[in-house]
Amino acid sequence: MVTTLQRPIDQISPREWRSNYQQLFNWNDYQQRIFEWVRNGSGNAMVNAVAGSGKTASITGIVAALPASAKIQIVAFNRHIVQKLKDDSRIPKGRVKVSTAHSLGKGLLTAYFGGNLFDPEERKYFRLAKDAVQRLMSKRVDFDILNRQDPESAALQYPVPPPALIGGTHESEHLAKEMRKLIHEVATFAQLTLTPLHLQALVEMVEHFAIEVPSSPGALEWGIHAAIEVLQAGEKLAVEQQCIDFGDMLWLPNRWRLPLPSKQFVIVDEAQGYQLNTGHFAASGF
């Protein structure tokens, strides 16, 4: 769209845009109501809208509707949107910061580690989940031995027996793969949603997101306990070796209560579904 100044709309200055943003773009009624709330409302607001409806474009209007001196943090969904907003001349470059939630979290962790940079290890939790399955196999061996020698003691020590991951059969190998997937997914979703690391909360999370659980008896309970151990091990690796993956960039700043930059307003683009952590992470500490 071209403004009355005969320049592309994304090339006018922040001051011009702030003074005339309502006239220089064909906002719909929903967007106008958002701006009205920004100007006169209080507290927090969430906008639900389908893809392509103008959520990201609305951010430029929200920035204009906020006070001219406001310090603003925009948390965008991906690097493409970040760059698009950074290149938009309507967004003030000094008082408005734009980043993904992951880059924001990485910056906090880098500062926590004394400025030492790190490269994310993408397969960190895959590896830890694989190790967790090996431990479950050992527990199953211990259970089988104890159950043959003293069934009563086995029942007391293992109210829920470990899944049958050993035996060298196709079924046991398939179950081991399913358990590794379950453990990894529970750990990943717990990071993304900031779900407390205890059994009932994680069971509810698994049900809410319809995470696939192997049909083997005890799979869910043992899988969740293993996922908790995996996250604890991942946190220890982060502290001792600065071994960080992308999920850690959102999870650990919350878990460690790292101080966030001081901003008066936070705008989060695309914080739906299992990306709940993104919005909570951005809004919890500014």
ChimeraX commands (.cxc) that place a marker at each C-alpha (Angstrom):
marker #1 position 0.00,0.00,0.00 radius 0.5
marker #1 position 1.25,3.56,-0.80 radius 0.5
marker #1 position 0.77,6.43,1.62 radius 0.5
marker #1 position -0.47,9.90,0.76 radius 0.5
marker #1 position 3.20,10.86,0.77 radius 0.5
marker #1 position 3.70,8.60,-2.27 radius 0.5
marker #1 position 6.23,6.46,-0.47 radius 0.5
marker #1 position 5.89,2.79,0.43 radius 0.5
marker #1 position 4.23,2.56,3.81 radius 0.5
marker #1 position 7.15,0.71,5.33 radius 0.5
marker #1 position 9.53,3.55,4.43 radius 0.5
marker #1 position 7.98,6.43,6.33 radius 0.5
marker #1 position 9.48,7.62,9.59 radius 0.5
marker #1 position 8.32,6.47,13.02 radius 0.5
marker #1 position 7.14,10.01,13.81 radius 0.5
marker #1 position 5.06,10.28,10.64 radius 0.5
marker #1 position 3.62,6.83,11.24 radius 0.5
marker #1 position 2.75,7.51,14.88 radius 0.5
marker #1 position 0.92,10.71,13.92 radius 0.5
marker #1 position -1.07,9.23,11.04 radius 0.5
marker #1 position -1.09,5.44,11.39 radius 0.5
marker #1 position -4.89,5.22,11.54 radius 0.5
marker #1 position -5.28,7.10,8.25 radius 0.5
marker #1 position -2.36,5.57,6.38 radius 0.5
marker #1 position -3.58,1.97,6.48 radius 0.5
marker #1 position -6.92,0.27,5.94 radius 0.5
marker #1 position -7.23,-1.29,9.39 radius 0.5
marker #1 position -10.27,-3.48,9.98 radius 0.5
marker #1 position -12.63,-3.13,12.94 radius 0.5
marker #1 position -10.84,-5.81,14.95 radius 0.5
marker #1 position -7.49,-4.07,14.57 radius 0.5
marker #1 position -9.03,-0.72,15.50 radius 0.5
marker #1 position -10.38,-2.29,18.68 radius 0.5
marker #1 position -6.90,-3.58,19.49 radius 0.5
marker #1 position -5.45,-0.08,19.13 radius 0.5
marker #1 position -8.25,1.35,21.28 radius 0.5
marker #1 position -7.36,-1.10,24.03 radius 0.5
marker #1 position -3.64,-0.28,23.67 radius 0.5
marker #1 position -4.39,3.44,24.09 radius 0.5
marker #1 position -6.90,3.17,26.94 radius 0.5
marker #1 position -6.79,-0.34,28.42 radius 0.5
marker #1 position -4.74,-1.84,31.24 radius 0.5
marker #1 position -3.14,-5.16,32.09 radius 0.5
marker #1 position -2.44,-7.80,29.45 radius 0.5
marker #1 position -4.30,-8.77,26.30 radius 0.5
marker #1 position -4.22,-11.73,23.92 radius 0.5
marker #1 position -5.35,-11.64,20.29 radius 0.5
marker #1 position -6.61,-14.82,18.61 radius 0.5
marker #1 position -6.56,-14.68,14.81 radius 0.5
marker #1 position -6.05,-17.02,11.87 radius 0.5
marker #1 position -2.93,-17.10,9.71 radius 0.5
marker #1 position -2.71,-14.22,7.24 radius 0.5
marker #1 position -5.16,-12.01,9.10 radius 0.5
marker #1 position -2.68,-9.25,9.81 radius 0.5
marker #1 position -1.33,-10.06,13.27 radius 0.5
marker #1 position 2.24,-9.13,12.42 radius 0.5
marker #1 position 1.13,-6.01,10.50 radius 0.5
marker #1 position -0.90,-4.99,13.55 radius 0.5
marker #1 position 2.31,-4.79,15.56 radius 0.5
marker #1 position 3.30,-1.62,13.68 radius 0.5
marker #1 position -0.02,-0.06,14.69 radius 0.5
marker #1 position 0.38,-1.18,18.30 radius 0.5
marker #1 position 3.84,0.42,18.46 radius 0.5
marker #1 position 2.35,3.67,17.11 radius 0.5
marker #1 position -0.53,3.57,19.59 radius 0.5
marker #1 position 1.80,3.24,22.58 radius 0.5
marker #1 position 3.37,6.34,24.19 radius 0.5
marker #1 position 6.12,7.92,22.13 radius 0.5
marker #1 position 8.72,7.36,24.86 radius 0.5
marker #1 position 7.73,3.76,25.65 radius 0.5
marker #1 position 10.46,1.11,25.83 radius 0.5
marker #1 position 9.15,-1.90,23.91 radius 0.5
marker #1 position 10.29,-5.48,23.38 radius 0.5
marker #1 position 8.84,-7.33,20.38 radius 0.5
marker #1 position 9.23,-11.12,20.52 radius 0.5
marker #1 position 8.65,-12.50,17.02 radius 0.5
marker #1 position 8.00,-16.07,15.91 radius 0.5
marker #1 position 11.02,-16.52,13.66 radius 0.5
marker #1 position 14.09,-14.74,12.30 radius 0.5
marker #1 position 12.32,-13.83,9.05 radius 0.5
marker #1 position 9.69,-11.80,10.94 radius 0.5
marker #1 position 12.40,-10.30,13.17 radius 0.5
marker #1 position 14.32,-9.04,10.15 radius 0.5
marker #1 position 11.14,-7.78,8.49 radius 0.5
marker #1 position 10.28,-5.72,11.57 radius 0.5
marker #1 position 13.85,-4.48,11.98 radius 0.5
marker #1 position 13.88,-3.30,8.35 radius 0.5
marker #1 position 10.51,-1.53,8.71 radius 0.5
marker #1 position 11.20,2.20,9.02 radius 0.5
marker #1 position 8.00,2.68,11.06 radius 0.5
marker #1 position 9.55,0.83,14.01 radius 0.5
marker #1 position 11.80,3.12,16.11 radius 0.5
marker #1 position 15.28,1.64,16.25 radius 0.5
marker #1 position 16.35,2.88,19.68 radius 0.5
marker #1 position 13.55,2.22,22.12 radius 0.5
marker #1 position 12.05,-0.83,20.36 radius 0.5
marker #1 position 13.98,-4.10,20.45 radius 0.5
marker #1 position 13.02,-7.01,18.20 radius 0.5
marker #1 position 14.16,-10.61,18.64 radius 0.5
marker #1 position 12.96,-14.18,18.67 radius 0.5
marker #1 position 12.29,-15.70,22.08 radius 0.5
marker #1 position 15.22,-18.06,21.51 radius 0.5
marker #1 position 17.69,-15.27,20.76 radius 0.5
marker #1 position 16.45,-13.37,23.81 radius 0.5
marker #1 position 16.96,-16.46,25.95 radius 0.5
marker #1 position 20.37,-17.15,24.42 radius 0.5
marker #1 position 21.45,-13.62,25.30 radius 0.5
marker #1 position 20.35,-14.11,28.91 radius 0.5
marker #1 position 22.22,-17.41,29.17 radius 0.5
marker #1 position 25.33,-15.92,27.57 radius 0.5
marker #1 position 25.31,-13.16,30.17 radius 0.5
marker #1 position 24.74,-15.75,32.92 radius 0.5
marker #1 position 27.82,-17.63,31.73 radius 0.5
marker #1 position 29.96,-14.49,31.93 radius 0.5
marker #1 position 29.73,-13.54,28.27 radius 0.5
marker #1 position 30.99,-16.88,27.00 radius 0.5
marker #1 position 29.25,-17.75,23.74 radius 0.5
marker #1 position 27.99,-21.26,23.07 radius 0.5
marker #1 position 26.76,-23.22,20.07 radius 0.5
marker #1 position 23.44,-25.02,20.66 radius 0.5
marker #1 position 23.67,-28.81,20.72 radius 0.5
marker #1 position 20.55,-29.85,18.85 radius 0.5
marker #1 position 20.62,-33.53,19.83 radius 0.5
marker #1 position 21.33,-33.04,23.53 radius 0.5
marker #1 position 17.99,-34.38,24.76 radius 0.5
marker #1 position 17.87,-37.14,22.13 radius 0.5
marker #1 position 21.11,-38.44,23.60 radius 0.5
marker #1 position 19.87,-38.08,27.17 radius 0.5
marker #1 position 16.61,-39.89,26.30 radius 0.5
marker #1 position 18.60,-42.74,24.77 radius 0.5
marker #1 position 20.66,-42.99,27.97 radius 0.5
marker #1 position 17.42,-43.00,29.99 radius 0.5
marker #1 position 16.15,-46.02,28.05 radius 0.5
marker #1 position 19.36,-47.87,28.87 radius 0.5
marker #1 position 18.76,-47.18,32.56 radius 0.5
marker #1 position 15.19,-48.46,32.23 radius 0.5
marker #1 position 16.55,-51.66,30.71 radius 0.5
marker #1 position 18.84,-52.10,33.71 radius 0.5
marker #1 position 15.94,-51.54,36.08 radius 0.5
marker #1 position 13.93,-54.18,34.23 radius 0.5
marker #1 position 16.80,-56.66,34.63 radius 0.5
marker #1 position 16.94,-55.88,38.36 radius 0.5
marker #1 position 13.18,-56.33,38.65 radius 0.5
marker #1 position 13.18,-59.66,36.81 radius 0.5
marker #1 position 15.98,-61.03,39.01 radius 0.5
marker #1 position 14.30,-59.88,42.22 radius 0.5
marker #1 position 10.90,-61.12,41.06 radius 0.5
marker #1 position 12.28,-64.63,40.49 radius 0.5
marker #1 position 14.02,-64.68,43.87 radius 0.5
marker #1 position 11.44,-62.88,46.03 radius 0.5
marker #1 position 8.15,-61.86,44.36 radius 0.5
marker #1 position 6.90,-60.10,47.49 radius 0.5
marker #1 position 9.94,-57.86,47.72 radius 0.5
marker #1 position 9.72,-57.18,43.99 radius 0.5
marker #1 position 6.10,-56.09,44.34 radius 0.5
marker #1 position 7.00,-53.77,47.23 radius 0.5
marker #1 position 10.05,-52.27,45.53 radius 0.5
marker #1 position 8.40,-52.02,42.12 radius 0.5
marker #1 position 4.65,-51.30,42.56 radius 0.5
marker #1 position 4.66,-50.60,38.84 radius 0.5
marker #1 position 7.18,-52.89,37.09 radius 0.5
marker #1 position 9.48,-51.28,34.51 radius 0.5
marker #1 position 8.43,-51.82,30.87 radius 0.5
marker #1 position 9.72,-55.03,29.29 radius 0.5
marker #1 position 12.46,-53.45,27.19 radius 0.5
marker #1 position 14.79,-56.45,27.13 radius 0.5
marker #1 position 14.68,-59.83,25.48 radius 0.5
marker #1 position 16.13,-59.16,22.04 radius 0.5
marker #1 position 12.77,-59.57,20.32 radius 0.5
marker #1 position 11.26,-57.33,17.71 radius 0.5
marker #1 position 8.60,-56.30,20.23 radius 0.5
marker #1 position 11.13,-55.30,22.91 radius 0.5
marker #1 position 13.22,-53.33,20.41 radius 0.5
marker #1 position 10.11,-51.54,19.14 radius 0.5
marker #1 position 9.06,-50.73,22.69 radius 0.5
marker #1 position 12.51,-49.31,23.44 radius 0.5
marker #1 position 12.16,-46.94,20.47 radius 0.5
marker #1 position 8.67,-45.93,21.58 radius 0.5
marker #1 position 9.89,-45.26,25.13 radius 0.5
marker #1 position 12.78,-43.16,23.84 radius 0.5
marker #1 position 10.32,-41.11,21.80 radius 0.5
marker #1 position 7.96,-40.71,24.77 radius 0.5
marker #1 position 10.73,-39.59,27.12 radius 0.5
marker #1 position 12.05,-37.08,24.61 radius 0.5
marker #1 position 8.60,-35.65,23.84 radius 0.5
marker #1 position 7.62,-35.33,27.49 radius 0.5
marker #1 position 10.88,-33.51,28.23 radius 0.5
marker #1 position 10.47,-31.23,25.20 radius 0.5
marker #1 position 6.85,-30.32,25.92 radius 0.5
marker #1 position 7.65,-29.74,29.59 radius 0.5
marker #1 position 10.26,-27.20,28.51 radius 0.5
marker #1 position 7.96,-25.51,26.01 radius 0.5
marker #1 position 5.01,-25.25,28.39 radius 0.5
marker #1 position 6.87,-24.73,31.70 radius 0.5
marker #1 position 4.96,-27.65,33.18 radius 0.5
marker #1 position 6.07,-28.44,36.75 radius 0.5
marker #1 position 8.29,-31.50,36.96 radius 0.5
marker #1 position 6.02,-33.78,38.93 radius 0.5
marker #1 position 3.98,-36.80,37.89 radius 0.5
marker #1 position 0.40,-35.51,37.90 radius 0.5
marker #1 position 1.17,-32.26,36.09 radius 0.5
marker #1 position 3.07,-34.12,33.40 radius 0.5
marker #1 position 0.34,-36.74,33.02 radius 0.5
marker #1 position -2.13,-33.91,32.39 radius 0.5
marker #1 position 0.27,-32.37,29.88 radius 0.5
marker #1 position 0.60,-35.69,28.01 radius 0.5
marker #1 position -3.19,-35.98,27.85 radius 0.5
marker #1 position -3.67,-32.36,26.77 radius 0.5
marker #1 position -1.24,-32.61,23.86 radius 0.5
marker #1 position -2.19,-36.21,22.99 radius 0.5
marker #1 position 1.40,-37.40,23.25 radius 0.5
marker #1 position 1.55,-41.02,22.11 radius 0.5
marker #1 position 2.18,-43.46,24.95 radius 0.5
marker #1 position 3.27,-47.10,24.39 radius 0.5
marker #1 position 0.63,-49.65,25.36 radius 0.5
marker #1 position 3.03,-51.53,27.63 radius 0.5
marker #1 position 1.95,-51.49,31.32 radius 0.5
marker #1 position 3.80,-48.83,33.30 radius 0.5
marker #1 position 5.07,-47.02,30.20 radius 0.5
marker #1 position 3.55,-43.65,31.07 radius 0.5
marker #1 position 4.68,-43.52,34.70 radius 0.5
marker #1 position 8.19,-44.79,33.98 radius 0.5
marker #1 position 8.45,-42.57,30.90 radius 0.5
marker #1 position 7.53,-39.45,32.87 radius 0.5
marker #1 position 9.95,-40.24,35.70 radius 0.5
marker #1 position 12.66,-40.82,33.08 radius 0.5
marker #1 position 11.83,-37.49,31.38 radius 0.5
marker #1 position 12.21,-35.70,34.72 radius 0.5
marker #1 position 15.63,-37.30,35.15 radius 0.5
marker #1 position 16.52,-36.29,31.59 radius 0.5
marker #1 position 15.64,-32.64,32.26 radius 0.5
marker #1 position 17.58,-32.66,35.52 radius 0.5
marker #1 position 20.58,-34.14,33.71 radius 0.5
marker #1 position 20.19,-31.55,30.94 radius 0.5
marker #1 position 20.18,-28.74,33.49 radius 0.5
marker #1 position 23.32,-30.15,35.12 radius 0.5
marker #1 position 25.06,-30.29,31.73 radius 0.5
marker #1 position 24.11,-26.67,31.13 radius 0.5
marker #1 position 25.58,-25.57,34.46 radius 0.5
marker #1 position 28.75,-27.63,34.30 radius 0.5
marker #1 position 29.55,-27.67,30.58 radius 0.5
marker #1 position 27.42,-24.88,29.06 radius 0.5
marker #1 position 25.77,-27.58,26.96 radius 0.5
marker #1 position 22.58,-25.91,25.74 radius 0.5
marker #1 position 19.93,-26.86,23.20 radius 0.5
marker #1 position 17.17,-24.67,21.72 radius 0.5
marker #1 position 14.58,-25.72,24.30 radius 0.5
marker #1 position 16.98,-24.75,27.08 radius 0.5
marker #1 position 17.07,-21.19,25.72 radius 0.5
marker #1 position 13.44,-20.74,26.76 radius 0.5
marker #1 position 13.29,-23.12,29.72 radius 0.5
marker #1 position 16.43,-22.33,31.69 radius 0.5
marker #1 position 16.01,-18.52,31.92 radius 0.5
marker #1 position 12.60,-19.17,33.51 radius 0.5
marker #1 position 13.85,-21.98,35.72 radius 0.5
marker #1 position 16.83,-19.95,36.88 radius 0.5
marker #1 position 14.81,-16.71,37.15 radius 0.5
marker #1 position 17.36,-14.80,35.09 radius 0.5
marker #1 position 16.71,-11.03,35.10 radius 0.5
marker #1 position 15.26,-9.72,31.84 radius 0.5
marker #1 position 15.90,-6.30,30.28 radius 0.5
marker #1 position 13.63,-3.60,31.65 radius 0.5
marker #1 position 10.83,-2.83,29.19 radius 0.5
marker #1 position 7.50,-1.09,29.71 radius 0.5
marker #1 position 5.64,-3.10,27.06 radius 0.5
marker #1 position 6.11,-6.54,25.54 radius 0.5
marker #1 position 4.51,-7.60,22.26 radius 0.5
marker #1 position 4.63,-11.34,21.50 radius 0.5
marker #1 position 3.90,-12.48,17.96 radius 0.5
marker #1 position 2.66,-16.08,17.50 radius 0.5
marker #1 position 2.59,-17.42,21.08 radius 0.5
marker #1 position -0.10,-20.04,20.58 radius 0.5
marker #1 position -0.45,-23.72,21.47 radius 0.5
marker #1 position 2.63,-25.42,22.86 radius 0.5
marker #1 position 4.54,-22.14,22.36 radius 0.5
marker #1 position 3.01,-21.00,25.67 radius 0.5
marker #1 position 6.52,-20.70,27.10 radius 0.5
marker #1 position 7.33,-17.97,24.57 radius 0.5
marker #1 position 4.62,-15.68,25.87 radius 0.5
marker #1 position 5.16,-16.56,29.52 radius 0.5
marker #1 position 8.93,-16.17,29.16 radius 0.5
marker #1 position 8.58,-12.75,27.56 radius 0.5
marker #1 position 5.92,-11.42,29.91 radius 0.5
marker #1 position 7.14,-12.85,33.21 radius 0.5
marker #1 position 10.19,-10.73,33.79 radius 0.5
marker #1 position 10.00,-7.44,31.92 radius 0.5
marker link #1:1,2 radius 0.2
marker link #1:2,3 radius 0.2
marker link #1:3,4 radius 0.2
marker link #1:4,5 radius 0.2
marker link #1:5,6 radius 0.2
marker link #1:6,7 radius 0.2
marker link #1:7,8 radius 0.2
marker link #1:8,9 radius 0.2
marker link #1:9,10 radius 0.2
marker link #1:10,11 radius 0.2
marker link #1:11,12 radius 0.2
marker link #1:12,13 radius 0.2
marker link #1:13,14 radius 0.2
marker link #1:14,15 radius 0.2
marker link #1:15,16 radius 0.2
marker link #1:16,17 radius 0.2
marker link #1:17,18 radius 0.2
marker link #1:18,19 radius 0.2
marker link #1:19,20 radius 0.2
marker link #1:20,21 radius 0.2
marker link #1:21,22 radius 0.2
marker link #1:22,23 radius 0.2
marker link #1:23,24 radius 0.2
marker link #1:24,25 radius 0.2
marker link #1:25,26 radius 0.2
marker link #1:26,27 radius 0.2
marker link #1:27,28 radius 0.2
marker link #1:28,29 radius 0.2
marker link #1:29,30 radius 0.2
marker link #1:30,31 radius 0.2
marker link #1:31,32 radius 0.2
marker link #1:32,33 radius 0.2
marker link #1:33,34 radius 0.2
marker link #1:34,35 radius 0.2
marker link #1:35,36 radius 0.2
marker link #1:36,37 radius 0.2
marker link #1:37,38 radius 0.2
marker link #1:38,39 radius 0.2
marker link #1:39,40 radius 0.2
marker link #1:40,41 radius 0.2
marker link #1:41,42 radius 0.2
marker link #1:42,43 radius 0.2
marker link #1:43,44 radius 0.2
marker link #1:44,45 radius 0.2
marker link #1:45,46 radius 0.2
marker link #1:46,47 radius 0.2
marker link #1:47,48 radius 0.2
marker link #1:48,49 radius 0.2
marker link #1:49,50 radius 0.2
marker link #1:50,51 radius 0.2
marker link #1:51,52 radius 0.2
marker link #1:52,53 radius 0.2
marker link #1:53,54 radius 0.2
marker link #1:54,55 radius 0.2
marker link #1:55,56 radius 0.2
marker link #1:56,57 radius 0.2
marker link #1:57,58 radius 0.2
marker link #1:58,59 radius 0.2
marker link #1:59,60 radius 0.2
marker link #1:60,61 radius 0.2
marker link #1:61,62 radius 0.2
marker link #1:62,63 radius 0.2
marker link #1:63,64 radius 0.2
marker link #1:64,65 radius 0.2
marker link #1:65,66 radius 0.2
marker link #1:66,67 radius 0.2
marker link #1:67,68 radius 0.2
marker link #1:68,69 radius 0.2
marker link #1:69,70 radius 0.2
marker link #1:70,71 radius 0.2
marker link #1:71,72 radius 0.2
marker link #1:72,73 radius 0.2
marker link #1:73,74 radius 0.2
marker link #1:74,75 radius 0.2
marker link #1:75,76 radius 0.2
marker link #1:76,77 radius 0.2
marker link #1:77,78 radius 0.2
marker link #1:78,79 radius 0.2
marker link #1:79,80 radius 0.2
marker link #1:80,81 radius 0.2
marker link #1:81,82 radius 0.2
marker link #1:82,83 radius 0.2
marker link #1:83,84 radius 0.2
marker link #1:84,85 radius 0.2
marker link #1:85,86 radius 0.2
marker link #1:86,87 radius 0.2
marker link #1:87,88 radius 0.2
marker link #1:88,89 radius 0.2
marker link #1:89,90 radius 0.2
marker link #1:90,91 radius 0.2
marker link #1:91,92 radius 0.2
marker link #1:92,93 radius 0.2
marker link #1:93,94 radius 0.2
marker link #1:94,95 radius 0.2
marker link #1:95,96 radius 0.2
marker link #1:96,97 radius 0.2
marker link #1:97,98 radius 0.2
marker link #1:98,99 radius 0.2
marker link #1:99,100 radius 0.2
marker link #1:100,101 radius 0.2
marker link #1:101,102 radius 0.2
marker link #1:102,103 radius 0.2
marker link #1:103,104 radius 0.2
marker link #1:104,105 radius 0.2
marker link #1:105,106 radius 0.2
marker link #1:106,107 radius 0.2
marker link #1:107,108 radius 0.2
marker link #1:108,109 radius 0.2
marker link #1:109,110 radius 0.2
marker link #1:110,111 radius 0.2
marker link #1:111,112 radius 0.2
marker link #1:112,113 radius 0.2
marker link #1:113,114 radius 0.2
marker link #1:114,115 radius 0.2
marker link #1:115,116 radius 0.2
marker link #1:116,117 radius 0.2
marker link #1:117,118 radius 0.2
marker link #1:118,119 radius 0.2
marker link #1:119,120 radius 0.2
marker link #1:120,121 radius 0.2
marker link #1:121,122 radius 0.2
marker link #1:122,123 radius 0.2
marker link #1:123,124 radius 0.2
marker link #1:124,125 radius 0.2
marker link #1:125,126 radius 0.2
marker link #1:126,127 radius 0.2
marker link #1:127,128 radius 0.2
marker link #1:128,129 radius 0.2
marker link #1:129,130 radius 0.2
marker link #1:130,131 radius 0.2
marker link #1:131,132 radius 0.2
marker link #1:132,133 radius 0.2
marker link #1:133,134 radius 0.2
marker link #1:134,135 radius 0.2
marker link #1:135,136 radius 0.2
marker link #1:136,137 radius 0.2
marker link #1:137,138 radius 0.2
marker link #1:138,139 radius 0.2
marker link #1:139,140 radius 0.2
marker link #1:140,141 radius 0.2
marker link #1:141,142 radius 0.2
marker link #1:142,143 radius 0.2
marker link #1:143,144 radius 0.2
marker link #1:144,145 radius 0.2
marker link #1:145,146 radius 0.2
marker link #1:146,147 radius 0.2
marker link #1:147,148 radius 0.2
marker link #1:148,149 radius 0.2
marker link #1:149,150 radius 0.2
marker link #1:150,151 radius 0.2
marker link #1:151,152 radius 0.2
marker link #1:152,153 radius 0.2
marker link #1:153,154 radius 0.2
marker link #1:154,155 radius 0.2
marker link #1:155,156 radius 0.2
marker link #1:156,157 radius 0.2
marker link #1:157,158 radius 0.2
marker link #1:158,159 radius 0.2
marker link #1:159,160 radius 0.2
marker link #1:160,161 radius 0.2
marker link #1:161,162 radius 0.2
marker link #1:162,163 radius 0.2
marker link #1:163,164 radius 0.2
marker link #1:164,165 radius 0.2
marker link #1:165,166 radius 0.2
marker link #1:166,167 radius 0.2
marker link #1:167,168 radius 0.2
marker link #1:168,169 radius 0.2
marker link #1:169,170 radius 0.2
marker link #1:170,171 radius 0.2
marker link #1:171,172 radius 0.2
marker link #1:172,173 radius 0.2
marker link #1:173,174 radius 0.2
marker link #1:174,175 radius 0.2
marker link #1:175,176 radius 0.2
marker link #1:176,177 radius 0.2
marker link #1:177,178 radius 0.2
marker link #1:178,179 radius 0.2
marker link #1:179,180 radius 0.2
marker link #1:180,181 radius 0.2
marker link #1:181,182 radius 0.2
marker link #1:182,183 radius 0.2
marker link #1:183,184 radius 0.2
marker link #1:184,185 radius 0.2
marker link #1:185,186 radius 0.2
marker link #1:186,187 radius 0.2
marker link #1:187,188 radius 0.2
marker link #1:188,189 radius 0.2
marker link #1:189,190 radius 0.2
marker link #1:190,191 radius 0.2
marker link #1:191,192 radius 0.2
marker link #1:192,193 radius 0.2
marker link #1:193,194 radius 0.2
marker link #1:194,195 radius 0.2
marker link #1:195,196 radius 0.2
marker link #1:196,197 radius 0.2
marker link #1:197,198 radius 0.2
marker link #1:198,199 radius 0.2
marker link #1:199,200 radius 0.2
marker link #1:200,201 radius 0.2
marker link #1:201,202 radius 0.2
marker link #1:202,203 radius 0.2
marker link #1:203,204 radius 0.2
marker link #1:204,205 radius 0.2
marker link #1:205,206 radius 0.2
marker link #1:206,207 radius 0.2
marker link #1:207,208 radius 0.2
marker link #1:208,209 radius 0.2
marker link #1:209,210 radius 0.2
marker link #1:210,211 radius 0.2
marker link #1:211,212 radius 0.2
marker link #1:212,213 radius 0.2
marker link #1:213,214 radius 0.2
marker link #1:214,215 radius 0.2
marker link #1:215,216 radius 0.2
marker link #1:216,217 radius 0.2
marker link #1:217,218 radius 0.2
marker link #1:218,219 radius 0.2
marker link #1:219,220 radius 0.2
marker link #1:220,221 radius 0.2
marker link #1:221,222 radius 0.2
marker link #1:222,223 radius 0.2
marker link #1:223,224 radius 0.2
marker link #1:224,225 radius 0.2
marker link #1:225,226 radius 0.2
marker link #1:226,227 radius 0.2
marker link #1:227,228 radius 0.2
marker link #1:228,229 radius 0.2
marker link #1:229,230 radius 0.2
marker link #1:230,231 radius 0.2
marker link #1:231,232 radius 0.2
marker link #1:232,233 radius 0.2
marker link #1:233,234 radius 0.2
marker link #1:234,235 radius 0.2
marker link #1:235,236 radius 0.2
marker link #1:236,237 radius 0.2
marker link #1:237,238 radius 0.2
marker link #1:238,239 radius 0.2
marker link #1:239,240 radius 0.2
marker link #1:240,241 radius 0.2
marker link #1:241,242 radius 0.2
marker link #1:242,243 radius 0.2
marker link #1:243,244 radius 0.2
marker link #1:244,245 radius 0.2
marker link #1:245,246 radius 0.2
marker link #1:246,247 radius 0.2
marker link #1:247,248 radius 0.2
marker link #1:248,249 radius 0.2
marker link #1:249,250 radius 0.2
marker link #1:250,251 radius 0.2
marker link #1:251,252 radius 0.2
marker link #1:252,253 radius 0.2
marker link #1:253,254 radius 0.2
marker link #1:254,255 radius 0.2
marker link #1:255,256 radius 0.2
marker link #1:256,257 radius 0.2
marker link #1:257,258 radius 0.2
marker link #1:258,259 radius 0.2
marker link #1:259,260 radius 0.2
marker link #1:260,261 radius 0.2
marker link #1:261,262 radius 0.2
marker link #1:262,263 radius 0.2
marker link #1:263,264 radius 0.2
marker link #1:264,265 radius 0.2
marker link #1:265,266 radius 0.2
marker link #1:266,267 radius 0.2
marker link #1:267,268 radius 0.2
marker link #1:268,269 radius 0.2
marker link #1:269,270 radius 0.2
marker link #1:270,271 radius 0.2
marker link #1:271,272 radius 0.2
marker link #1:272,273 radius 0.2
marker link #1:273,274 radius 0.2
marker link #1:274,275 radius 0.2
marker link #1:275,276 radius 0.2
marker link #1:276,277 radius 0.2
marker link #1:277,278 radius 0.2
marker link #1:278,279 radius 0.2
marker link #1:279,280 radius 0.2
marker link #1:280,281 radius 0.2
marker link #1:281,282 radius 0.2
marker link #1:282,283 radius 0.2
marker link #1:283,284 radius 0.2
marker link #1:284,285 radius 0.2
marker link #1:285,286 radius 0.2
view
